[in-house]
Amino acid sequence: MIKKLIVFDFDATLINSPMPDTGKEIWREKTGVEYPHIGWWGRVESLNTDVFDIKPFPNVLNILNNDVRNPETYVIVLTSRLEKLRPEVQNVLDINNIRVDKLEMKRDERTKGQKILDYIKKFPDLIEINVYEDKENEINIYKEIKNQIPENIKFNIYVANQGRLTAIINEEIEKPPP
């Protein structure tokens, strides 16, 4: 019986992946040629483990590993990376020995918040949800769904910043009184 849902963002939350500016510079230094694209996040090159040494943030990985060991906990990596990059994202997880119950890629226009609400339906015995995220817009989406989560489920949001986590206390995400 699943009682806890744990949700980790991939880039800059669980994984210290290269950012566009520094990544393009490293690409040039390691390959001897300019990075071949304007875009970054939608490109397989941004996750090329022959060019980049892509590692998890140790303290975030420790949290993930502790949660994975609990049979009543379902752990997912929920990323905005496109479905076409699943092999590259999975490769980064695999080479770092990161095992989760589900890798959830972006396949449609549903928000991360909407996907969390789907998991609540899938796991009716949930008593706690913990999300770990670095992007402010995604954090705001999580805050917006707070009032759609049943009151008996504790909902925690942790803001990630270069491997450091800060909890958003419950009062900050509750709906203001009318």
C-alpha positions as YAML, in Angstrom:
chain: A
units: angstrom
residues:
- id: 1
  name: MET
  ca: [0.00, 0.00, 0.00]
- id: 2
  name: ILE
  ca: [1.50, 3.32, -1.11]
- id: 3
  name: LYS
  ca: [1.27, 6.01, 1.58]
- id: 4
  name: LYS
  ca: [3.89, 8.51, 0.42]
- id: 5
  name: LEU
  ca: [4.52, 10.03, -2.99]
- id: 6
  name: ILE
  ca: [7.96, 11.56, -3.46]
- id: 7
  name: VAL
  ca: [8.55, 13.71, -6.56]
- id: 8
  name: PHE
  ca: [11.97, 14.93, -7.72]
- id: 9
  name: ASP
  ca: [12.60, 17.31, -10.56]
- id: 10
  name: PHE
  ca: [15.58, 16.18, -12.67]
- id: 11
  name: ASP
  ca: [17.69, 19.18, -13.78]
- id: 12
  name: ALA
  ca: [19.17, 21.40, -11.05]
- id: 13
  name: THR
  ca: [17.23, 19.56, -8.33]
- id: 14
  name: LEU
  ca: [18.29, 15.91, -8.28]
- id: 15
  name: ILE
  ca: [20.93, 16.17, -11.02]
- id: 16
  name: ASN
  ca: [23.66, 18.78, -11.36]
- id: 17
  name: SER
  ca: [23.23, 18.91, -15.11]
- id: 18
  name: PRO
  ca: [25.09, 21.43, -17.25]
- id: 19
  name: MET
  ca: [23.40, 24.77, -17.77]
- id: 20
  name: PRO
  ca: [23.30, 26.19, -21.31]
- id: 21
  name: ASP
  ca: [26.07, 28.81, -21.09]
- id: 22
  name: THR
  ca: [28.64, 26.70, -19.26]
- id: 23
  name: GLY
  ca: [27.52, 23.56, -21.09]
- id: 24
  name: LYS
  ca: [28.13, 25.10, -24.50]
- id: 25
  name: GLU
  ca: [31.59, 26.23, -23.36]
- id: 26
  name: ILE
  ca: [32.44, 22.74, -22.05]
- id: 27
  name: TRP
  ca: [31.12, 21.27, -25.31]
- id: 28
  name: ARG
  ca: [33.53, 23.46, -27.30]
- id: 29
  name: GLU
  ca: [36.48, 22.64, -25.02]
- id: 30
  name: LYS
  ca: [35.86, 18.88, -25.04]
- id: 31
  name: THR
  ca: [34.85, 18.39, -28.68]
- id: 32
  name: GLY
  ca: [36.87, 21.11, -30.36]
- id: 33
  name: VAL
  ca: [33.79, 22.43, -32.20]
- id: 34
  name: GLU
  ca: [31.07, 24.92, -31.37]
- id: 35
  name: TYR
  ca: [27.88, 23.56, -29.88]
- id: 36
  name: PRO
  ca: [25.74, 22.84, -32.98]
- id: 37
  name: HIS
  ca: [22.35, 24.20, -31.78]
- id: 38
  name: ILE
  ca: [20.73, 27.33, -30.43]
- id: 39
  name: GLY
  ca: [18.49, 25.41, -28.02]
- id: 40
  name: TRP
  ca: [19.67, 23.35, -25.05]
- id: 41
  name: TRP
  ca: [17.02, 21.62, -22.94]
- id: 42
  name: GLY
  ca: [15.37, 19.82, -25.85]
- id: 43
  name: ARG
  ca: [18.64, 18.50, -27.28]
- id: 44
  name: VAL
  ca: [20.27, 15.12, -26.68]
- id: 45
  name: GLU
  ca: [23.66, 16.85, -26.67]
- id: 46
  name: SER
  ca: [22.84, 18.57, -23.37]
- id: 47
  name: LEU
  ca: [22.88, 15.14, -21.68]
- id: 48
  name: ASN
  ca: [25.84, 13.63, -23.53]
- id: 49
  name: THR
  ca: [27.71, 11.71, -20.84]
- id: 50
  name: ASP
  ca: [30.75, 11.35, -23.10]
- id: 51
  name: VAL
  ca: [31.13, 15.14, -22.93]
- id: 52
  name: PHE
  ca: [29.66, 16.00, -19.52]
- id: 53
  name: ASP
  ca: [30.24, 14.45, -16.11]
- id: 54
  name: ILE
  ca: [26.64, 14.60, -14.95]
- id: 55
  name: LYS
  ca: [26.20, 13.74, -11.28]
- id: 56
  name: PRO
  ca: [23.44, 14.02, -8.68]
- id: 57
  name: PHE
  ca: [23.56, 16.44, -5.78]
- id: 58
  name: PRO
  ca: [24.71, 14.13, -2.93]
- id: 59
  name: ASN
  ca: [22.31, 15.31, -0.23]
- id: 60
  name: VAL
  ca: [19.31, 15.17, -2.57]
- id: 61
  name: LEU
  ca: [20.38, 11.70, -3.70]
- id: 62
  name: ASN
  ca: [20.54, 10.62, -0.05]
- id: 63
  name: ILE
  ca: [16.94, 11.72, 0.44]
- id: 64
  name: LEU
  ca: [15.87, 9.86, -2.70]
- id: 65
  name: ASN
  ca: [17.71, 6.69, -1.67]
- id: 66
  name: ASN
  ca: [16.14, 6.75, 1.80]
- id: 67
  name: ASP
  ca: [12.68, 7.13, 0.29]
- id: 68
  name: VAL
  ca: [13.22, 4.40, -2.31]
- id: 69
  name: ARG
  ca: [13.95, 1.90, 0.47]
- id: 70
  name: ASN
  ca: [10.50, 2.37, 1.98]
- id: 71
  name: PRO
  ca: [8.01, -0.09, 0.39]
- id: 72
  name: GLU
  ca: [5.11, 2.26, 1.23]
- id: 73
  name: THR
  ca: [6.71, 5.09, -0.75]
- id: 74
  name: TYR
  ca: [6.44, 5.68, -4.49]
- id: 75
  name: VAL
  ca: [9.33, 7.75, -5.88]
- id: 76
  name: ILE
  ca: [9.19, 9.47, -9.24]
- id: 77
  name: VAL
  ca: [11.44, 11.75, -11.24]
- id: 78
  name: LEU
  ca: [9.11, 14.27, -12.85]
- id: 79
  name: THR
  ca: [10.93, 16.28, -15.48]
- id: 80
  name: SER
  ca: [9.98, 18.86, -18.09]
- id: 81
  name: ARG
  ca: [12.44, 17.21, -20.45]
- id: 82
  name: LEU
  ca: [10.65, 15.97, -23.56]
- id: 83
  name: GLU
  ca: [9.75, 12.31, -23.99]
- id: 84
  name: LYS
  ca: [12.19, 12.03, -26.89]
- id: 85
  name: LEU
  ca: [15.02, 12.51, -24.35]
- id: 86
  name: ARG
  ca: [13.96, 9.55, -22.19]
- id: 87
  name: PRO
  ca: [16.98, 7.40, -23.21]
- id: 88
  name: GLU
  ca: [19.41, 10.18, -22.27]
- id: 89
  name: VAL
  ca: [17.69, 11.00, -18.96]
- id: 90
  name: GLN
  ca: [17.48, 7.29, -18.11]
- id: 91
  name: ASN
  ca: [21.17, 6.91, -18.97]
- id: 92
  name: VAL
  ca: [22.11, 9.68, -16.52]
- id: 93
  name: LEU
  ca: [20.04, 7.96, -13.83]
- id: 94
  name: ASP
  ca: [21.55, 4.56, -14.68]
- id: 95
  name: ILE
  ca: [25.20, 5.64, -14.67]
- id: 96
  name: ASN
  ca: [24.61, 7.22, -11.26]
- id: 97
  name: ASN
  ca: [22.84, 4.08, -9.95]
- id: 98
  name: ILE
  ca: [19.63, 6.01, -9.35]
- id: 99
  name: ARG
  ca: [16.57, 3.78, -9.24]
- id: 100
  name: VAL
  ca: [13.06, 5.18, -8.95]
- id: 101
  name: ASP
  ca: [9.60, 3.73, -9.36]
- id: 102
  name: LYS
  ca: [8.83, 5.92, -12.37]
- id: 103
  name: LEU
  ca: [10.52, 8.36, -14.72]
- id: 104
  name: GLU
  ca: [7.86, 10.81, -15.86]
- id: 105
  name: MET
  ca: [8.76, 12.83, -18.96]
- id: 106
  name: LYS
  ca: [6.88, 15.69, -20.65]
- id: 107
  name: ARG
  ca: [4.54, 14.08, -23.18]
- id: 108
  name: ASP
  ca: [1.69, 16.58, -23.31]
- id: 109
  name: GLU
  ca: [0.64, 19.98, -22.05]
- id: 110
  name: ARG
  ca: [-0.37, 18.81, -18.56]
- id: 111
  name: THR
  ca: [1.48, 20.58, -15.77]
- id: 112
  name: LYS
  ca: [3.49, 18.85, -13.09]
- id: 113
  name: GLY
  ca: [0.71, 19.81, -10.68]
- id: 114
  name: GLN
  ca: [-1.91, 18.07, -12.81]
- id: 115
  name: LYS
  ca: [0.26, 14.97, -12.88]
- id: 116
  name: ILE
  ca: [0.50, 15.01, -9.07]
- id: 117
  name: LEU
  ca: [-3.30, 15.13, -8.87]
- id: 118
  name: ASP
  ca: [-3.43, 12.05, -11.13]
- id: 119
  name: TYR
  ca: [-1.17, 10.19, -8.68]
- id: 120
  name: ILE
  ca: [-3.54, 11.04, -5.83]
- id: 121
  name: LYS
  ca: [-6.27, 9.19, -7.73]
- id: 122
  name: LYS
  ca: [-3.92, 6.28, -8.42]
- id: 123
  name: PHE
  ca: [-2.87, 5.95, -4.76]
- id: 124
  name: PRO
  ca: [-5.98, 6.48, -2.58]
- id: 125
  name: ASP
  ca: [-4.10, 5.66, 0.65]
- id: 126
  name: LEU
  ca: [-1.64, 8.56, 0.36]
- id: 127
  name: ILE
  ca: [-0.95, 10.47, 3.55]
- id: 128
  name: GLU
  ca: [2.02, 12.55, 2.37]
- id: 129
  name: ILE
  ca: [3.43, 14.10, -0.81]
- id: 130
  name: ASN
  ca: [6.89, 15.64, -0.95]
- id: 131
  name: VAL
  ca: [8.00, 17.52, -4.06]
- id: 132
  name: TYR
  ca: [11.51, 18.79, -4.77]
- id: 133
  name: GLU
  ca: [11.81, 21.50, -7.43]
- id: 134
  name: ASP
  ca: [14.12, 24.36, -8.43]
- id: 135
  name: LYS
  ca: [12.00, 26.39, -10.88]
- id: 136
  name: GLU
  ca: [9.84, 29.14, -9.45]
- id: 137
  name: ASN
  ca: [7.10, 28.70, -12.08]
- id: 138
  name: GLU
  ca: [6.81, 24.97, -11.25]
- id: 139
  name: ILE
  ca: [6.77, 25.74, -7.51]
- id: 140
  name: ASN
  ca: [3.92, 28.18, -8.13]
- id: 141
  name: ILE
  ca: [2.01, 25.46, -10.00]
- id: 142
  name: TYR
  ca: [2.45, 23.17, -6.99]
- id: 143
  name: LYS
  ca: [1.20, 25.93, -4.69]
- id: 144
  name: GLU
  ca: [-1.85, 26.38, -6.92]
- id: 145
  name: ILE
  ca: [-2.90, 22.72, -6.60]
- id: 146
  name: LYS
  ca: [-2.64, 22.72, -2.79]
- id: 147
  name: ASN
  ca: [-6.37, 23.29, -2.37]
- id: 148
  name: GLN
  ca: [-7.18, 20.36, -4.68]
- id: 149
  name: ILE
  ca: [-5.27, 17.93, -2.47]
- id: 150
  name: PRO
  ca: [-7.39, 16.21, 0.18]
- id: 151
  name: GLU
  ca: [-6.88, 17.67, 3.66]
- id: 152
  name: ASN
  ca: [-5.72, 14.32, 5.05]
- id: 153
  name: ILE
  ca: [-2.64, 14.41, 2.78]
- id: 154
  name: LYS
  ca: [0.34, 16.36, 4.03]
- id: 155
  name: PHE
  ca: [1.81, 18.31, 1.10]
- id: 156
  name: ASN
  ca: [5.42, 19.52, 1.33]
- id: 157
  name: ILE
  ca: [7.30, 21.57, -1.24]
- id: 158
  name: TYR
  ca: [11.08, 21.76, -1.07]
- id: 159
  name: VAL
  ca: [12.87, 24.41, -3.10]
- id: 160
  name: ALA
  ca: [16.18, 23.22, -4.54]
- id: 161
  name: ASN
  ca: [19.13, 25.53, -5.11]
- id: 162
  name: GLN
  ca: [22.40, 23.89, -6.16]
- id: 163
  name: GLY
  ca: [21.79, 20.88, -3.94]
- id: 164
  name: ARG
  ca: [20.49, 22.85, -0.96]
- id: 165
  name: LEU
  ca: [16.85, 22.38, -0.01]
- id: 166
  name: THR
  ca: [14.50, 24.79, 1.71]
- id: 167
  name: ALA
  ca: [11.01, 23.77, 2.78]
- id: 168
  name: ILE
  ca: [8.07, 26.00, 1.98]
- id: 169
  name: ILE
  ca: [6.04, 25.87, 5.15]
- id: 170
  name: ASN
  ca: [2.44, 24.84, 4.86]
- id: 171
  name: GLU
  ca: [1.04, 28.25, 5.78]
- id: 172
  name: GLU
  ca: [2.73, 29.82, 2.77]
- id: 173
  name: ILE
  ca: [0.81, 27.63, 0.33]
- id: 174
  name: GLU
  ca: [-2.61, 27.59, 1.92]
- id: 175
  name: LYS
  ca: [-5.45, 29.46, 0.30]
- id: 176
  name: PRO
  ca: [-5.89, 32.90, 1.87]
- id: 177
  name: PRO
  ca: [-9.17, 33.39, 3.74]
- id: 178
  name: PRO
  ca: [-12.01, 35.04, 1.74]
...
